[in-house]
Amino acid sequence: MKRACLLLAGSATVSLFLAVSPAHAQMSQVRGVIVDEQGQPVPDVNVEIQYQGEGPKKVYNQKTNKKGGFVRVGLPPGPYKIYFTKEGYQKYGIDTYLSLGGLSEMCTNQPLPGQPCQDLVLKKAQVVTTIQGAPGALGQAPADAEAAKKASEEAAALGAVYQQAVEALKAQQWDAAETALKEVLTKVPDQPLVLFNLGHVYRQKKDLASAEAQFRRVTEIEPTKPEAFIALAEVLSEENKGSEAVDMLLKASSAFEQNAQFQTALGATAMNSGREKEAEAAFAKAEALDPTNVEIEFYLASLALNRNEIDDSMGHLQKYLASAPPTSPNVETGKALLAALEKQKATRKK
C-alpha cells in the first residue's frame, strides 16, 4: 500500500494512508431488478432504503437504471425497509436484513439453493405488499402422488435447514450457520448460493484458506456473476496476495466490462496493490457506468495524490465532498486531505 506525504509549513509532514476496500468489505450491499407485470424492465424507479436499526434513522435514495436494476454499496448492516415508487405504479415495499460484509439480492421469492431469484414486479393495479419470501419446492414434483408427497416433505425439511442457516447468518452465529449450510450441501452439492454463504462464514471465522476455496468454486459454477470474484479478491488481499487478486480479476474482467460493481472492486484491489495504471483504468470504467458512485472520486483523488498531481487530486476531492452523503465512509478523510492540500498550495504561493 502506498503512503502519500504532504509537506506543510515548518517542515511538518502529514502522512495519510489511503487504502480502500474493494467493495466496502465492512459494510453491506443490496441490489435488485424491477420489472413490470409483462416482465419488462422499469427504469427511473425511486428506490428509498430506510435503515431501521439502532441509532439515527438514515435514508438512502437512488433510481433504477435503464435495465431496471439498482445496486447500493456502503450500507451499515442491520434491518431495513426498502420502498420502490414511480408515477403510475403502486408503491412496493420490502422488509430485509443486511448482514455485515454481505450482498443481499432483492427477490420476490426466498430462493432455495439452486433456485433463481425472481425479479421484483412493480404493479399498476395491485395492492402493495411486503414480501415475506416463503421457500419454494426443490425440483419438479413427480407425477406419482406418493412420490410427490415425499419430495415435498424432503424439500420442506431442506428448506427449514436452509432457513436455520439464514437466521444464524443474521445473528452472526457462525458455527451454527456453518453446520446448517454443510447439511444443505450434502443434499444439494455445488449450489453457488450455499457455497458463497459458507465462504462468508469461513471468512468471519478467519479461516481464509477455506473461504478462498468456497469462493473459487462459486466463480467456476457462476462465471458470469461478479459477487464471488469480488469476495475472492478480498480474501486473497487479506492473505497478502494482492497482486494475485488483481491478476484474477483482470482475467475475469472481459465478462464484466459493463458491471460497475466489478470495475470498482478491480480498481480498489489494484490500487491497494500498488498497480495504479490498472486501478485508474478500472475506476474510469466504473465512473462511466455508475456516475452515482461518488466514492470513485475519492479513489481517483488518492491516485492523483500518489502521482503528486495536487490540482487533480483537489478537483476530485471537491467533487466527492460536494456529492457524498455525510455518512459516506471517506468523507472525514476527504475533508482532512483537501484541507491539507489547500494549505500546502497556499504555502507554495507565498
N, C-alpha and C positions, 0 to 999 in steps of 0.2 A: 504494500500500500504506500502511496506517495504522500509526502507531507508538504504543504505549502507554507512558506515562511514570509511574513510581511515585516520589512524593516521600517520602523517608525522613528519619530524624532527621539533624540537622546540615545540612539543605538539600541533601543529596546527591540526585542524580537518577539513577535506573536506567532505561535505555531498552532495551526488548525489541522486536525486530522479529518480528511474528507472521504471516509469510507461510506458506502451506501449499500443498502440491502437489495438484492436482485428483485425481490417482489414484496418489499416491506415485510421481511420474514417474521417480525414480531407483531405484525398486525394481521387483520383479516381481509378477505376479498370476497366479493359476491358478483355473480354475473347471471344473465338470463337473456331469453329471446322472447319478444312479444309478437304474436300473430293475431289475425282476425279469425272469425269463425270459418272462413274458407282456407285458412292456413297460410295466408299471405302476410309478409312482414308489415308491421305497423311502425313507421318512423316517427320521430319527434314526440314520442310519448314522454310525459313528465314522470320521472322516477324520483320519488321522495323517500329517502331512507332515514327513518327515525330511530335513534338509539334510545332504548328503554331501560338500560341498566342503572347502576348506582351513579350518583354524581350528576353533573349538568346534563340536561337532555339536549343532545345535539341532532341537527338535521342536515342531511347531505342531499343535494339536488343535482340532477343531470337529465339528459334526454337520450332516448334510443337513437341509434344511427339509422342509416337508410335500409339496413338489413333487419331492423327491429331489435338489434342487440344492444346490450349495455354491460359494462364492466366497471366496478368500483373497487379500488385498492386502498390500503392505508386506513382501514376502519378498525376502531378498537373492538376487541372481542366482547360478546355479550348478546342479550336479546334485542331484537329489532322488529319494528313494524315497517313494511315497505308498501307504498301505495303507487299505483300506476293510473295516471289520468290523462285524458285527451278529449278535446271537444268532440261531441258526437258519440262518445263511448261511455259506458258505465265505469265508475271508479272501481278499482280492483285492489284488494289488499291481501297481504301475506304476513303471517307471524313466523319468525325464524330465529335461529340462534347461530351466531357466527363464532366459530372456535378460534383459538389463538393460532395464528400462522396458517390457517386453512383457507381453502377456496370453496365457497358454497355455491352450488348451481341451483337456481330457482326453477322448480318444475311443478306441473300440475299434478304430478304423482310423486310418491316417495319410492323411487325405483329400487327394487331388489338388485343384487348383483346380476349383471348380465342384461338387465332391462334398460332401455333408453330413457333419457329424461325427456318428458313431453313439454313442449313449449307452452308458455303462458298465453292464454287466449283472452283477448280484450273483446268483450261482447257489447253489442249495441242495444239489446233489448232483454238483458238478463239482470237479475238482482245480484249485486256484488256479494261475493262470499269470501270467507277467509279459508285458505287452503289448510286442510288437516293432514292430507297426504297419507291415505291408507295404502298399505302394501298390496301389490297385486300378486297373481299366481306366477310361479316359475314355469316356463314352457307352456305347451298346449295340452289341454286336458284330453286324455284318451276317450275314445267313443264308449268303451265299456264302462258302465255305471260304477261298478265296484272299484275298478282301476282308477276311475276319475275321482272317486271319493278318497282313495288312498293318496293319490297325487296331490289333491287339495290339502289333505291333512299334513303331508310332508312339507308342502310349500308354506303352510301356515306356521309350522314348527320352525322351519328355517327362517322365515320372516321374523318370528319372535326373537330368535337368537341374534339376527342382524340388528333388530331394534335395540336389543340389550347393548350391542356394541356401540350404536349411535348414542345412546344415553350415557354410556361410560365415557365416550369421547367428549360429550358436552361437559361432563363433570370432571374431566381430566383424570379419570381413574384408569391409568394406562395399563396396569396389569389385567384388569377386568376386560378392557377393550381388546387387548391382545388375545386373551383366551377366546372371547366370542368370535373375533374375526378369523382366528385359526380354525375354529369349529365350522364356520361357514365355508372356508376354503377346502375343508375335507370333503364336503358335499358338492361344491361347485368350484373346482380349482381354476386358477388363472383368470379370475374375474377382476378386471382392472380397478374398479371402484374399491373393492375389498383390499386388494394389494396396495393401492395408494394410501388408504387409511392405515393399513398396517405399517407402511413405511413412515407415515406421520407419527405413529405410536413409538416406533423404534427411535425416531429422531428425538422425541421428547424424553425418551429413556437414555439418551446419549449413546445408543448402540448404532453408531453411524455406519458401520460396515453392513449391518442388516438392513438399515434404511436405504443405503445405496443399492443393495441387491433388489429390494422391492421396487424402487422407482425405476431401475434399469429394466426390470421385467415389464413394467407398465409401458415404457417407451417402445418396447418391442411389440406389445399387443396393440397399442394405440399410437402408431407413429404420426398420426395427423392431429393429435391433441397436445396442446403445449404444457399443460399443468405438470406432468411428470418430468418433462425435460427441465422445467424451471426448478422443481423441487430437487431433482438430481444435481443440478448445478449448485444449489445452495448447500447440499450435503457435501459435495466434493470440495467446495470452498471451505467449509468447516473442517474438513480433513486436510487442509493446507494443500489442496490440489487445484488451486485456482486456474492455472494455465490449462490443465486437463479439462476443467469445466468449460472454459472458453472454447476450446477445440471441439468439445462435444456439441455445444450449442451452434457453433459455426457449421458443423457437419449437418446438423438437422435444420438449419435456417431456411433452406430452399422451400420447405413445406410451410413456413410461417412468415413469408415475405409481407403478408398483409395483416399480420397479427401484432397489434401494438404492445400487448402484454409481453409477448415473447421478445420483441425487439428491445423493450425496456429492460428486461432481465438480462439479455445479452449485453447491452450497454453497461449495466451496472456491474456485471461479472467481469467484463473486460476491463472496466475502469479500476476495480479493486485489485486486478491482477497486473496493473501497470501497462496494459495494452491499449493505449489511448486512441490509436488510429481506428481499431475495431469498435471501441466504445463510442467514439464520435459518430461513426457511420450508422451504428445501430440506434443511437439516440435521435439522429436526424430522421431516420425512418419512423421511429415511434412518434415523434412530434408531428410528422405529417399525417400519420394515421389517426392519431388521437390528440388534437390540439387542446383538449380539456385537461390533459395530464400535466399540470403545471410543475410537478416535481422535476420533469425533464429539464426545465430552465435552470434549476439548482444544479443538476448534474453537469450541464453544459458550462455553467459558471465555474464549477470546480475544475473542469478540464482546461478551460481558458486560463485559470489562475495557475495551474501546473505548468502551462506554457509561458507564464509571465505576461500574458496578454491582459493587462489590467482593465483597460477600457471595455474590452469584450466581456470580461468577467462581470464588471459592474453593470453592463447592459442587461445581461441575463439575470442577474440578481434583482435588478429593478423590475423587470418583467415578472419575475417569480413573486416578489413581495407584493406587487400590485394586484395579483390574481389569486394567490394562495389563501385558502381559508385560515383563520387563526389557529386551527387545530392541526394544520399540516405539520408533518414531523420535522421539517427542516427550517421552519420559519425563524425560530430564535437564532439558530446558527447563521442563517442568511442575513438577518439584521446585523449581527455582530460582525460578520465578514464584510458586508457592504460599508459599515461604519469605519472599519479598519482601512479598507481600500480608499475611501474618500479622504481619510486623514492622511494616508500615505501620499495620495495625489496632491493634496493641498500643501504638504510639506515640500514636495519636489518643486512646486511652483515658486516657492519663496527664494 
